[in-house]
Amino acid sequence: MEAKRTAASPIETPAREALPGRDEMLRAFMDRDASCDGLFYAGVTSTGIFCNPSCPARKPKSENVEFYASAKEALFAGFRPCRRCRPLEDGGSPDWVRDLVEKVEAEPNKRLRDSELREAGIDPAAARRAFLRKFGMTFQAYCRARRLASAFTAIKAGGSLDDAVFDHGWESHSAFREAFAKAAGAPPGAARSGDFVRLAWIGTPLGPMIAGATDESVCLLEFTDRRMMEAQLQTLARRFALPLIPGESLLFDSLRAELSEYFEGKRRAFDLPIAYPGTDFQRRVWEGLLRIPYGETRSYADLARELGLPSGASRAVGHANGLNRLAILIPCHRVIAADGGLGGYGGGLWRKLRLLEREGAAPLRPASTRQSAGS
């Protein structure tokens, strides 16, 4: 029996004109296509709830599904948010996770034990799960990594090993050496002439991103929920032959400032030094992406022609596009499908659409949900 709703039909607004065809949205919803989260919402008339496309709940009959361009539309049509996929949440972490990160960053050398978390009203198990989900490591592993990064920097600056051990929260030389060797693949003394890739988390209007930087350049910028994130981190470590350790950098300060200006519409190009090692073909494609002007788009075939590649190279170009590790900075979002649709995007099609809209370059068919070989 159909649940009673406060409105008989979806609200007609200009935003609805940007929705894809019903068949495309239905396919994405039934396939739990997470890349479409935020692009549209599905209201289930038999239950009276609305969901993200990726909702893990059992899917209803197709005739019981209506689609909306925004959560607000779904709410005004009488649907309530799903408790499983939580469509009203933007994917960010609870406030206490943010506060905990700030606490660690304020004193990165301090050891925070489970007993101290409990005293602060935080369940250590909840902290473990939240940090695994957000950062790919437990809370205690995050704390160890931050202490290790501080010690690494101190040794590189000429500090003594004893200072690095005891000033950065380690209880013994052996524990420090073991942790350092595991992360860096070398004894602590190697830090005096070595480098490492610092990792930091940066908030944006489209969700949190993970950034990476060496002493000289930014080498990673990805949305944290990207499916290929683990593989990208492994590739980064291999390409630079350096350990990846959470830490801060002056480059991150500049990156945060320039991203903020970009999202406010005050910046069209980035001035940061970037590094993007890869195969000769990959670098050729990424450098082609850097030449696409703000406010313009190219199809995969267009980009192949501009690079002097044969017409059949579109798929290879799309694959290289998808391996870009510097989202937004190297604008892979400016490459769309030949039919005017979005094509693909590792950060989710809804983000690609929002980026193009911000730049005034939305494609002819903005809501195509088919994933191509592109990023």
C-alpha positions in Angstrom: 0.0 0.0 0.0 1.4 3.4 -1.0 2.6 5.6 1.9 0.7 8.9 2.3 2.7 11.9 1.2 2.0 15.6 1.4 2.3 16.3 -2.3 1.0 14.3 -5.2 3.8 14.9 -7.6 7.4 16.2 -7.7 7.9 19.9 -7.4 8.7 21.4 -10.8 11.7 23.7 -10.6 14.4 24.7 -13.1 16.8 22.3 -11.3 14.7 19.3 -12.5 15.5 20.1 -16.1 19.1 19.1 -15.5 18.0 15.6 -14.4 19.0 12.6 -16.6 16.4 10.5 -18.3 14.3 8.2 -16.0 15.9 5.0 -17.5 19.4 6.3 -16.7 18.5 7.2 -13.2 16.7 4.0 -12.6 19.7 2.0 -13.8 22.0 3.9 -11.6 19.7 3.5 -8.6 19.2 -0.3 -9.1 23.0 -0.7 -9.6 23.8 1.3 -6.5 26.0 3.6 -8.5 27.8 5.7 -5.9 29.2 8.0 -8.6 25.7 9.5 -9.0 25.2 10.3 -5.3 24.3 14.0 -5.1 23.3 14.1 -8.7 19.7 13.0 -7.9 17.6 11.4 -5.2 15.2 8.5 -5.4 11.9 8.6 -3.6 10.3 5.2 -2.9 6.5 5.6 -2.9 5.8 2.2 -1.2 7.8 3.2 1.9 7.7 7.0 1.8 11.5 7.3 2.1 14.1 8.9 -0.2 17.6 7.6 -0.8 21.0 8.2 -2.4 21.5 6.2 -5.6 24.1 4.1 -3.8 21.7 3.1 -1.0 22.5 -0.5 0.1 18.9 -1.3 1.0 16.8 -3.8 -1.0 15.6 -2.1 -4.2 11.9 -1.6 -4.8 9.9 -2.2 -7.9 10.7 0.3 -10.6 7.1 1.6 -10.7 7.5 2.7 -7.0 10.4 5.0 -7.6 10.3 8.8 -8.3 13.4 11.0 -8.8 14.3 14.4 -7.5 17.0 16.9 -8.2 17.6 17.7 -4.6 16.9 16.5 -1.1 14.8 19.6 -0.5 12.5 18.6 -3.4 12.1 15.0 -2.0 11.3 16.4 1.5 8.7 18.8 0.1 7.2 15.9 -1.8 6.5 14.2 1.5 9.4 11.7 1.7 11.5 11.2 4.8 15.3 10.5 4.6 16.5 6.9 4.6 18.2 5.8 7.8 20.6 3.6 6.0 22.2 5.9 3.4 21.4 9.1 5.2 20.9 11.4 2.2 20.7 14.6 4.2 24.3 14.1 5.4 27.1 15.4 3.1 29.5 12.5 3.8 31.5 14.6 6.4 32.5 13.2 9.7 30.8 13.9 13.1 31.9 17.1 14.9 33.8 15.0 17.5 36.0 13.5 14.8 36.9 16.9 13.6 37.6 18.0 17.2 39.7 15.0 17.8 41.8 15.7 14.7 42.3 19.3 15.9 43.4 18.0 19.3 46.0 15.7 17.7 47.2 18.5 15.4 47.5 20.9 18.4 49.8 18.4 20.2 51.0 15.9 17.6 53.7 14.5 19.9 51.3 13.7 22.7 50.1 10.1 23.2 46.3 9.9 23.5 45.3 6.7 25.2 41.9 5.0 25.1 41.3 6.0 28.7 41.6 9.7 27.8 39.1 9.2 25.0 36.6 7.7 27.4 37.2 10.6 29.8 36.3 12.9 26.9 33.1 10.9 26.3 34.4 9.2 23.1 34.1 5.5 22.7 37.5 4.2 21.5 35.9 1.7 19.2 33.8 4.4 17.6 37.0 6.5 17.1 38.7 3.5 15.5 35.9 3.0 13.0 35.5 6.7 12.2 39.2 7.1 11.5 39.3 3.9 9.4 36.5 5.2 7.3 37.9 8.8 7.0 41.6 8.2 6.9 42.1 4.6 6.1 43.8 4.0 9.5 42.7 3.6 13.1 42.8 6.6 15.5 45.9 5.2 17.3 47.6 4.5 14.0 46.9 8.1 13.0 48.4 9.4 16.2 51.5 7.2 15.7 51.9 8.5 12.2 51.7 12.1 13.3 54.3 11.5 16.0 56.5 9.8 13.4 56.1 12.6 11.0 57.2 15.2 13.6 60.2 13.0 14.6 61.1 12.6 10.9 61.1 16.3 10.4 63.1 17.0 13.6 65.8 14.5 12.6 66.0 15.9 9.1 66.5 19.4 10.6 69.5 18.1 12.5 68.0 17.0 15.8 69.5 14.1 17.7 68.0 10.7 17.8 67.4 10.9 21.5 65.4 14.1 21.1 63.4 12.5 18.3 62.5 9.5 20.4 61.6 11.2 23.7 60.3 14.5 22.6 57.8 13.0 20.2 56.0 10.5 22.4 58.1 7.3 22.0 58.9 5.3 25.0 62.0 3.6 23.8 64.6 3.7 21.0 63.6 0.3 19.8 59.9 1.2 19.5 60.8 4.3 17.5 63.3 2.5 15.3 60.8 -0.2 14.5 58.0 2.3 13.7 60.4 4.4 11.6 61.8 1.4 9.6 58.3 0.1 8.9 57.1 3.5 7.5 60.3 4.6 5.7 61.9 1.3 4.9 65.2 2.7 6.3 66.8 3.4 9.7 66.1 6.7 11.4 69.4 8.2 10.4 68.3 8.1 6.7 65.9 11.0 7.5 68.8 13.5 7.6 69.1 13.3 3.8 65.7 12.0 2.9 62.2 13.2 2.3 58.7 11.8 2.7 55.3 12.5 1.3 53.2 14.4 3.8 49.5 13.6 3.8 46.8 16.1 5.0 43.0 16.3 4.8 41.5 19.4 3.3 37.8 20.4 3.5 36.1 21.7 0.3 32.5 22.5 -0.6 32.3 19.2 -2.5 33.6 17.1 0.4 36.9 16.3 2.1 40.1 15.7 0.0 43.4 14.1 0.8 46.5 16.0 -0.3 50.1 14.9 -0.6 53.2 16.9 -0.8 57.0 16.5 -0.8 59.3 19.3 0.3 59.1 20.7 -3.2 55.7 20.1 -4.7 52.1 18.9 -4.3 51.8 15.4 -5.7 48.3 14.3 -4.6 44.8 15.8 -4.4 41.9 13.3 -4.4 38.4 13.2 -2.9 38.7 10.9 0.1 35.8 8.6 -0.9 37.3 7.8 -4.3 37.1 4.1 -4.9 40.7 4.0 -6.3 42.2 5.8 -3.3 44.1 2.9 -1.9 45.6 2.1 -5.3 46.5 5.8 -5.9 48.4 5.9 -2.6 50.3 2.8 -3.4 51.2 4.2 -6.8 52.3 7.5 -5.2 54.6 5.7 -2.8 56.1 3.6 -5.6 56.5 6.6 -8.0 58.3 8.7 -5.4 60.0 5.9 -3.6 59.1 7.7 -0.3 57.0 6.8 2.8 53.6 8.4 3.1 53.0 9.9 6.6 50.4 12.3 7.8 51.9 15.7 8.4 51.6 19.4 7.6 53.4 21.6 5.1 53.5 25.2 4.0 52.4 23.9 0.6 49.2 22.8 2.2 48.5 26.3 3.5 48.9 27.6 0.0 46.8 24.8 -1.4 43.9 25.5 1.0 44.0 29.2 0.1 44.0 28.6 -3.6 41.3 26.0 -3.5 39.2 28.4 -1.4 39.7 31.1 -4.0 38.8 28.6 -6.8 35.5 27.6 -5.1 34.7 31.2 -4.5 35.1 32.0 -8.2 38.1 34.2 -7.6 40.7 31.9 -9.1 40.9 30.2 -12.6 44.5 28.8 -12.5 46.7 27.4 -9.7 50.2 28.6 -9.0 51.3 25.8 -6.8 54.3 23.6 -7.8 53.0 20.2 -8.7 54.6 16.8 -9.5 53.0 14.0 -11.5 55.4 11.2 -12.4 54.0 8.5 -14.6 54.6 6.9 -18.0 55.5 9.1 -20.9 52.0 8.6 -22.3 50.3 9.4 -19.0 52.3 12.6 -18.6 51.5 13.6 -22.2 47.8 13.3 -21.4 48.0 15.1 -18.1 49.9 17.9 -19.7 47.2 18.1 -22.3 44.6 18.4 -19.5 46.6 21.4 -18.1 46.2 23.2 -21.4 42.3 23.0 -21.4 41.3 26.5 -20.4 39.0 27.3 -17.5 35.4 27.3 -18.8 36.0 25.0 -21.7 35.6 21.2 -22.2 37.0 18.6 -24.5 35.8 15.2 -25.5 38.2 12.3 -25.1 38.5 12.2 -28.9 39.2 16.0 -29.0 42.0 15.6 -26.5 43.5 12.7 -28.4 43.6 14.8 -31.6 45.1 17.8 -29.8 47.8 15.4 -28.6 48.5 14.2 -32.1 47.2 10.7 -31.4 45.3 8.5 -33.8 41.5 8.6 -33.7 41.4 5.2 -31.9 43.3 6.5 -28.9 40.3 7.9 -27.1 40.0 4.9 -24.7 43.7 5.0 -23.8 43.4 8.8 -23.2 40.4 8.1 -21.0 42.3 5.5 -19.0 45.2 7.9 -18.5 42.7 10.6 -17.5 41.3 8.3 -14.8 44.8 7.8 -13.3 45.3 11.5 -12.7 46.3 11.9 -9.0 45.8 15.7 -8.9 42.0 16.3 -9.1 41.1 19.9 -9.9 44.7 21.0 -10.2 45.1 18.9 -13.3 41.5 19.4 -14.6 40.4 16.0 -15.7 36.9 17.1 -15.0 37.0 19.2 -18.2 36.9 16.1 -20.4 33.5 14.9 -21.3 31.9 12.2 -23.5 31.6 12.8 -27.3 27.7 12.8 -27.0 27.8 15.8 -24.6 27.3 13.7 -21.5 29.6 13.8 -18.5 31.5 10.7 -19.3 33.2 9.4 -16.1 34.9 10.8 -13.0 36.5 9.0 -10.1 35.3 11.5 -7.6 31.7 10.9 -8.6 29.7 12.3 -11.5 27.8 14.8 -9.3 31.1 16.4 -8.3 32.2 16.6 -12.0 28.9 18.3 -12.8 29.3 20.8 -9.9 32.9 21.6 -11.0 31.8 22.3 -14.6 28.9 24.4 -13.4 31.2 26.5 -11.3 33.4 27.1 -14.3 30.5 27.8 -16.6 31.1 24.8 -18.8 28.3 22.3 -18.0 28.0 19.7 -20.8 25.0 19.5 -23.1 23.7 16.4 -21.3 24.9 17.0 -17.8 23.3 14.0 -16.2 24.5 11.1 -18.3 25.3 8.4 -15.8 27.2 6.0 -18.0 30.8 5.6 -16.8 33.4 5.7 -19.5 37.1 4.8 -19.2 37.8 8.4 -18.0 38.6 9.5 -14.5 
